[in-house]
Amino acid sequence: MTDDPDLRASDADRDRVAAVLSEALAAGRLTSVEHADRLDLAYTAKTVGELVPITEDLPDVSAAGVPTAIEQQVIDSKFSKVVRKGRWVASRNTRLSARFGALIIDLSDAVLPGREITIETNAWFSKMIVRVPENAHVIDEGSSMFGKRNVTGGSEADGPLIRVTGASKFSKVIVSRGMSDWNLR
């Protein structure tokens, strides 16, 4: 980051602060609530000066010590059931692939690497469920043939933008905020 506190913050500046916060959470320096609060502050910061106080009480993390964001991730299920839930690091582009199985992904407690992520849902003869955070704004750009696609859309909250793409054939794809019609436990 630059020394000019009045300079507008870039997405890269916010992502660097988010990486330091994630490292502090992993090391036990922040609780999950503190991490979430500070992450919200980081992604709503307009200037570099607003980012500085968010990490000033945390130790400096060298660039080598900061985990690089995973740009693309693939989660695959073939003839099986795969569940990903709890605290995990999602990527900016996550490809979900299910063939003759079930794939359940819970993003409500996941660490999201930025303000916008893309979830590509490809399902064939399968069931795929994606749970998104309560404050997420969801845009559905996918398609379905001989199946059901139920994507709960936008939110007025200032949460992450989750873009859902991909295609499903003879499958059921559900993207929702709650667990009213399915169970992750």
NUMARVEX-170041 format. One record per residue (C-alpha): residue number from 1; x, y, z; chain; residue in three letters. Coordinates in Angstrom, 2 decimals. Example, Ala and Ser with C-alpha at 12.3 -4.5 7.8 and 13.67 -1.06 7.14 Angstrom:
% residues 2
<pt resi="1" x="12.30" y="-4.50" z="7.80" chain="A" resn="ALA"/>
<pt resi="2" x="13.67" y="-1.06" z="7.14" chain="A" resn="SER"/>
//
This chain:
% residues 185
<pt resi="1" x="0.00" y="0.00" z="0.00" chain="A" resn="MET"/>
<pt resi="2" x="1.01" y="3.60" z="-0.40" chain="A" resn="THR"/>
<pt resi="3" x="1.92" y="6.16" z="2.27" chain="A" resn="ASP"/>
<pt resi="4" x="-0.82" y="8.58" z="1.15" chain="A" resn="ASP"/>
<pt resi="5" x="-3.81" y="7.89" z="3.47" chain="A" resn="PRO"/>
<pt resi="6" x="-6.21" y="9.88" z="1.26" chain="A" resn="ASP"/>
<pt resi="7" x="-5.57" y="7.75" z="-1.82" chain="A" resn="LEU"/>
<pt resi="8" x="-8.49" y="5.54" z="-2.87" chain="A" resn="ARG"/>
<pt resi="9" x="-7.99" y="1.92" z="-1.82" chain="A" resn="ALA"/>
<pt resi="10" x="-7.83" y="-0.71" z="-4.55" chain="A" resn="SER"/>
<pt resi="11" x="-9.24" y="-4.23" z="-4.45" chain="A" resn="ASP"/>
<pt resi="12" x="-5.65" y="-5.49" z="-4.14" chain="A" resn="ALA"/>
<pt resi="13" x="-5.14" y="-3.28" z="-1.05" chain="A" resn="ASP"/>
<pt resi="14" x="-8.32" y="-4.67" z="0.52" chain="A" resn="ARG"/>
<pt resi="15" x="-7.32" y="-8.24" z="-0.36" chain="A" resn="ASP"/>
<pt resi="16" x="-3.91" y="-7.77" z="1.33" chain="A" resn="ARG"/>
<pt resi="17" x="-5.63" y="-6.62" z="4.53" chain="A" resn="VAL"/>
<pt resi="18" x="-8.05" y="-9.57" z="4.27" chain="A" resn="ALA"/>
<pt resi="19" x="-5.08" y="-11.95" z="3.97" chain="A" resn="ALA"/>
<pt resi="20" x="-3.49" y="-10.50" z="7.13" chain="A" resn="VAL"/>
<pt resi="21" x="-6.82" y="-10.87" z="8.95" chain="A" resn="LEU"/>
<pt resi="22" x="-7.17" y="-14.48" z="7.79" chain="A" resn="SER"/>
<pt resi="23" x="-3.65" y="-15.23" z="9.02" chain="A" resn="GLU"/>
<pt resi="24" x="-4.52" y="-13.65" z="12.41" chain="A" resn="ALA"/>
<pt resi="25" x="-7.69" y="-15.75" z="12.61" chain="A" resn="LEU"/>
<pt resi="26" x="-5.73" y="-18.92" z="11.83" chain="A" resn="ALA"/>
<pt resi="27" x="-3.11" y="-18.04" z="14.46" chain="A" resn="ALA"/>
<pt resi="28" x="-5.78" y="-17.43" z="17.11" chain="A" resn="GLY"/>
<pt resi="29" x="-5.11" y="-13.68" z="17.40" chain="A" resn="ARG"/>
<pt resi="30" x="-8.68" y="-12.84" z="16.34" chain="A" resn="LEU"/>
<pt resi="31" x="-11.98" y="-14.50" z="17.15" chain="A" resn="THR"/>
<pt resi="32" x="-14.28" y="-15.35" z="14.28" chain="A" resn="SER"/>
<pt resi="33" x="-16.53" y="-12.42" z="15.22" chain="A" resn="VAL"/>
<pt resi="34" x="-13.60" y="-9.98" z="15.27" chain="A" resn="GLU"/>
<pt resi="35" x="-12.40" y="-11.38" z="11.96" chain="A" resn="HIS"/>
<pt resi="36" x="-15.84" y="-10.94" z="10.37" chain="A" resn="ALA"/>
<pt resi="37" x="-16.19" y="-7.38" z="11.71" chain="A" resn="ASP"/>
<pt resi="38" x="-12.75" y="-6.34" z="10.53" chain="A" resn="ARG"/>
<pt resi="39" x="-13.25" y="-8.02" z="7.16" chain="A" resn="LEU"/>
<pt resi="40" x="-16.44" y="-6.01" z="6.69" chain="A" resn="ASP"/>
<pt resi="41" x="-14.51" y="-2.84" z="7.50" chain="A" resn="LEU"/>
<pt resi="42" x="-11.75" y="-3.77" z="5.06" chain="A" resn="ALA"/>
<pt resi="43" x="-14.10" y="-4.37" z="2.16" chain="A" resn="TYR"/>
<pt resi="44" x="-16.09" y="-1.18" z="2.79" chain="A" resn="THR"/>
<pt resi="45" x="-12.99" y="1.03" z="3.19" chain="A" resn="ALA"/>
<pt resi="46" x="-12.78" y="3.78" z="0.60" chain="A" resn="LYS"/>
<pt resi="47" x="-9.24" y="5.03" z="1.29" chain="A" resn="THR"/>
<pt resi="48" x="-5.90" y="3.53" z="2.24" chain="A" resn="VAL"/>
<pt resi="49" x="-6.05" y="5.47" z="5.51" chain="A" resn="GLY"/>
<pt resi="50" x="-9.22" y="3.58" z="6.50" chain="A" resn="GLU"/>
<pt resi="51" x="-7.39" y="0.26" z="6.03" chain="A" resn="LEU"/>
<pt resi="52" x="-4.47" y="1.06" z="8.36" chain="A" resn="VAL"/>
<pt resi="53" x="-6.28" y="0.83" z="11.74" chain="A" resn="PRO"/>
<pt resi="54" x="-7.83" y="-2.53" z="10.83" chain="A" resn="ILE"/>
<pt resi="55" x="-4.50" y="-4.38" z="11.19" chain="A" resn="THR"/>
<pt resi="56" x="-2.38" y="-2.01" z="13.31" chain="A" resn="GLU"/>
<pt resi="57" x="-2.67" y="-4.22" z="16.43" chain="A" resn="ASP"/>
<pt resi="58" x="-1.63" y="-7.34" z="14.50" chain="A" resn="LEU"/>
<pt resi="59" x="1.95" y="-8.40" z="13.77" chain="A" resn="PRO"/>
<pt resi="60" x="3.33" y="-7.62" z="10.35" chain="A" resn="ASP"/>
<pt resi="61" x="3.12" y="-10.53" z="8.00" chain="A" resn="VAL"/>
<pt resi="62" x="5.67" y="-10.66" z="5.24" chain="A" resn="SER"/>
<pt resi="63" x="4.47" y="-11.16" z="1.70" chain="A" resn="ALA"/>
<pt resi="64" x="5.89" y="-14.68" z="1.84" chain="A" resn="ALA"/>
<pt resi="65" x="3.87" y="-15.42" z="4.97" chain="A" resn="GLY"/>
<pt resi="66" x="0.57" y="-14.23" z="3.56" chain="A" resn="VAL"/>
<pt resi="67" x="-1.31" y="-17.02" z="1.84" chain="A" resn="PRO"/>
<pt resi="68" x="-1.99" y="-16.16" z="-1.77" chain="A" resn="THR"/>
<pt resi="69" x="-5.61" y="-16.21" z="-2.74" chain="A" resn="ALA"/>
<pt resi="70" x="-6.66" y="-19.33" z="-4.54" chain="A" resn="ILE"/>
<pt resi="71" x="-7.80" y="-18.05" z="-7.92" chain="A" resn="GLU"/>
<pt resi="72" x="-9.56" y="-21.23" z="-9.01" chain="A" resn="GLN"/>
<pt resi="73" x="-10.73" y="-24.24" z="-7.08" chain="A" resn="GLN"/>
<pt resi="74" x="-12.51" y="-27.41" z="-8.20" chain="A" resn="VAL"/>
<pt resi="75" x="-14.78" y="-29.45" z="-5.94" chain="A" resn="ILE"/>
<pt resi="76" x="-15.85" y="-32.68" z="-7.60" chain="A" resn="ASP"/>
<pt resi="77" x="-18.30" y="-35.45" z="-6.75" chain="A" resn="SER"/>
<pt resi="78" x="-18.67" y="-38.59" z="-8.88" chain="A" resn="LYS"/>
<pt resi="79" x="-20.96" y="-41.40" z="-7.74" chain="A" resn="PHE"/>
<pt resi="80" x="-20.68" y="-40.05" z="-4.17" chain="A" resn="SER"/>
<pt resi="81" x="-21.75" y="-37.35" z="-1.73" chain="A" resn="LYS"/>
<pt resi="82" x="-19.31" y="-34.55" z="-0.93" chain="A" resn="VAL"/>
<pt resi="83" x="-19.97" y="-31.94" z="1.78" chain="A" resn="VAL"/>
<pt resi="84" x="-17.81" y="-28.83" z="2.32" chain="A" resn="ARG"/>
<pt resi="85" x="-18.84" y="-26.75" z="5.33" chain="A" resn="LYS"/>
<pt resi="86" x="-17.47" y="-24.82" z="8.29" chain="A" resn="GLY"/>
<pt resi="87" x="-14.43" y="-22.56" z="8.13" chain="A" resn="ARG"/>
<pt resi="88" x="-12.67" y="-22.99" z="4.78" chain="A" resn="TRP"/>
<pt resi="89" x="-11.12" y="-20.67" z="2.22" chain="A" resn="VAL"/>
<pt resi="90" x="-13.12" y="-20.30" z="-0.97" chain="A" resn="ALA"/>
<pt resi="91" x="-11.62" y="-19.02" z="-4.19" chain="A" resn="SER"/>
<pt resi="92" x="-12.63" y="-16.23" z="-6.53" chain="A" resn="ARG"/>
<pt resi="93" x="-13.68" y="-18.86" z="-9.07" chain="A" resn="ASN"/>
<pt resi="94" x="-14.99" y="-22.12" z="-7.71" chain="A" resn="THR"/>
<pt resi="95" x="-16.09" y="-24.88" z="-10.08" chain="A" resn="ARG"/>
<pt resi="96" x="-18.55" y="-27.38" z="-8.62" chain="A" resn="LEU"/>
<pt resi="97" x="-18.96" y="-30.58" z="-10.56" chain="A" resn="SER"/>
<pt resi="98" x="-21.32" y="-33.42" z="-9.67" chain="A" resn="ALA"/>
<pt resi="99" x="-22.02" y="-36.54" z="-11.71" chain="A" resn="ARG"/>
<pt resi="100" x="-24.43" y="-39.16" z="-10.38" chain="A" resn="PHE"/>
<pt resi="101" x="-23.99" y="-37.92" z="-6.82" chain="A" resn="GLY"/>
<pt resi="102" x="-24.58" y="-35.08" z="-4.39" chain="A" resn="ALA"/>
<pt resi="103" x="-22.50" y="-32.00" z="-3.69" chain="A" resn="LEU"/>
<pt resi="104" x="-23.28" y="-29.74" z="-0.73" chain="A" resn="ILE"/>
<pt resi="105" x="-21.28" y="-26.53" z="-0.30" chain="A" resn="ILE"/>
<pt resi="106" x="-21.80" y="-24.14" z="2.63" chain="A" resn="ASP"/>
<pt resi="107" x="-20.30" y="-20.67" z="2.12" chain="A" resn="LEU"/>
<pt resi="108" x="-21.95" y="-19.14" z="5.21" chain="A" resn="SER"/>
<pt resi="109" x="-18.81" y="-19.63" z="7.38" chain="A" resn="ASP"/>
<pt resi="110" x="-16.26" y="-19.72" z="4.55" chain="A" resn="ALA"/>
<pt resi="111" x="-13.57" y="-17.07" z="4.15" chain="A" resn="VAL"/>
<pt resi="112" x="-14.38" y="-15.32" z="0.89" chain="A" resn="LEU"/>
<pt resi="113" x="-11.36" y="-13.84" z="-0.90" chain="A" resn="PRO"/>
<pt resi="114" x="-13.05" y="-10.74" z="-2.24" chain="A" resn="GLY"/>
<pt resi="115" x="-16.25" y="-8.82" z="-2.79" chain="A" resn="ARG"/>
<pt resi="116" x="-17.16" y="-10.86" z="-5.87" chain="A" resn="GLU"/>
<pt resi="117" x="-16.84" y="-14.58" z="-6.47" chain="A" resn="ILE"/>
<pt resi="118" x="-18.07" y="-16.87" z="-9.22" chain="A" resn="THR"/>
<pt resi="119" x="-19.51" y="-20.31" z="-8.54" chain="A" resn="ILE"/>
<pt resi="120" x="-19.74" y="-22.51" z="-11.64" chain="A" resn="GLU"/>
<pt resi="121" x="-22.30" y="-25.28" z="-11.05" chain="A" resn="THR"/>
<pt resi="122" x="-22.11" y="-28.24" z="-13.43" chain="A" resn="ASN"/>
<pt resi="123" x="-24.37" y="-31.13" z="-12.50" chain="A" resn="ALA"/>
<pt resi="124" x="-25.39" y="-34.27" z="-14.40" chain="A" resn="TRP"/>
<pt resi="125" x="-27.91" y="-36.68" z="-12.85" chain="A" resn="PHE"/>
<pt resi="126" x="-27.09" y="-35.16" z="-9.44" chain="A" resn="SER"/>
<pt resi="127" x="-28.20" y="-32.91" z="-6.62" chain="A" resn="LYS"/>
<pt resi="128" x="-26.18" y="-29.80" z="-5.83" chain="A" resn="MET"/>
<pt resi="129" x="-26.83" y="-27.44" z="-2.93" chain="A" resn="ILE"/>
<pt resi="130" x="-24.97" y="-24.19" z="-2.25" chain="A" resn="VAL"/>
<pt resi="131" x="-25.66" y="-22.19" z="0.90" chain="A" resn="ARG"/>
<pt resi="132" x="-24.60" y="-18.54" z="0.67" chain="A" resn="VAL"/>
<pt resi="133" x="-24.14" y="-15.95" z="3.45" chain="A" resn="PRO"/>
<pt resi="134" x="-27.27" y="-14.10" z="4.60" chain="A" resn="GLU"/>
<pt resi="135" x="-26.02" y="-10.76" z="3.24" chain="A" resn="ASN"/>
<pt resi="136" x="-24.91" y="-12.08" z="-0.17" chain="A" resn="ALA"/>
<pt resi="137" x="-26.25" y="-10.70" z="-3.42" chain="A" resn="HIS"/>
<pt resi="138" x="-26.71" y="-13.62" z="-5.82" chain="A" resn="VAL"/>
<pt resi="139" x="-26.90" y="-13.37" z="-9.61" chain="A" resn="ILE"/>
<pt resi="140" x="-27.94" y="-16.50" z="-11.52" chain="A" resn="ASP"/>
<pt resi="141" x="-26.46" y="-16.85" z="-15.01" chain="A" resn="GLU"/>
<pt resi="142" x="-26.82" y="-20.64" z="-15.28" chain="A" resn="GLY"/>
<pt resi="143" x="-29.11" y="-22.97" z="-17.13" chain="A" resn="SER"/>
<pt resi="144" x="-30.92" y="-26.26" z="-16.62" chain="A" resn="SER"/>
<pt resi="145" x="-32.25" y="-28.96" z="-18.92" chain="A" resn="MET"/>
<pt resi="146" x="-34.66" y="-31.63" z="-17.65" chain="A" resn="PHE"/>
<pt resi="147" x="-34.06" y="-30.59" z="-14.07" chain="A" resn="GLY"/>
<pt resi="148" x="-34.73" y="-27.99" z="-11.42" chain="A" resn="LYS"/>
<pt resi="149" x="-32.70" y="-24.88" z="-10.73" chain="A" resn="ARG"/>
<pt resi="150" x="-33.74" y="-22.85" z="-7.68" chain="A" resn="ASN"/>
<pt resi="151" x="-31.48" y="-19.86" z="-6.99" chain="A" resn="VAL"/>
<pt resi="152" x="-32.49" y="-17.42" z="-4.27" chain="A" resn="THR"/>
<pt resi="153" x="-31.54" y="-14.04" z="-5.68" chain="A" resn="GLY"/>
<pt resi="154" x="-30.41" y="-10.68" z="-4.49" chain="A" resn="GLY"/>
<pt resi="155" x="-30.13" y="-9.07" z="-1.13" chain="A" resn="SER"/>
<pt resi="156" x="-30.21" y="-5.36" z="-0.35" chain="A" resn="GLU"/>
<pt resi="157" x="-27.40" y="-5.86" z="2.19" chain="A" resn="ALA"/>
<pt resi="158" x="-23.85" y="-4.79" z="1.41" chain="A" resn="ASP"/>
<pt resi="159" x="-22.46" y="-8.32" z="1.30" chain="A" resn="GLY"/>
<pt resi="160" x="-20.45" y="-10.20" z="-1.29" chain="A" resn="PRO"/>
<pt resi="161" x="-21.64" y="-10.62" z="-4.86" chain="A" resn="LEU"/>
<pt resi="162" x="-21.91" y="-14.29" z="-5.77" chain="A" resn="ILE"/>
<pt resi="163" x="-22.31" y="-14.99" z="-9.48" chain="A" resn="ARG"/>
<pt resi="164" x="-23.72" y="-18.47" z="-10.20" chain="A" resn="VAL"/>
<pt resi="165" x="-22.99" y="-19.86" z="-13.67" chain="A" resn="THR"/>
<pt resi="166" x="-22.90" y="-23.30" z="-15.27" chain="A" resn="GLY"/>
<pt resi="167" x="-25.38" y="-25.86" z="-16.55" chain="A" resn="ALA"/>
<pt resi="168" x="-27.26" y="-28.79" z="-15.14" chain="A" resn="SER"/>
<pt resi="169" x="-28.87" y="-31.72" z="-16.91" chain="A" resn="LYS"/>
<pt resi="170" x="-31.30" y="-34.12" z="-15.24" chain="A" resn="PHE"/>
<pt resi="171" x="-30.27" y="-32.53" z="-11.92" chain="A" resn="SER"/>
<pt resi="172" x="-31.45" y="-30.35" z="-9.07" chain="A" resn="LYS"/>
<pt resi="173" x="-29.41" y="-27.22" z="-8.23" chain="A" resn="VAL"/>
<pt resi="174" x="-30.37" y="-25.17" z="-5.15" chain="A" resn="ILE"/>
<pt resi="175" x="-28.65" y="-21.94" z="-4.08" chain="A" resn="VAL"/>
<pt resi="176" x="-30.15" y="-20.51" z="-0.90" chain="A" resn="SER"/>
<pt resi="177" x="-29.47" y="-18.61" z="2.31" chain="A" resn="ARG"/>
<pt resi="178" x="-31.08" y="-21.06" z="4.72" chain="A" resn="GLY"/>
<pt resi="179" x="-31.51" y="-24.76" z="5.27" chain="A" resn="MET"/>
<pt resi="180" x="-35.29" y="-24.90" z="5.13" chain="A" resn="SER"/>
<pt resi="181" x="-35.52" y="-27.72" z="2.59" chain="A" resn="ASP"/>
<pt resi="182" x="-32.20" y="-29.48" z="3.16" chain="A" resn="TRP"/>
<pt resi="183" x="-29.80" y="-30.35" z="5.94" chain="A" resn="ASN"/>
<pt resi="184" x="-26.01" y="-29.97" z="6.17" chain="A" resn="LEU"/>
<pt resi="185" x="-25.62" y="-31.87" z="9.42" chain="A" resn="ARG"/>
//
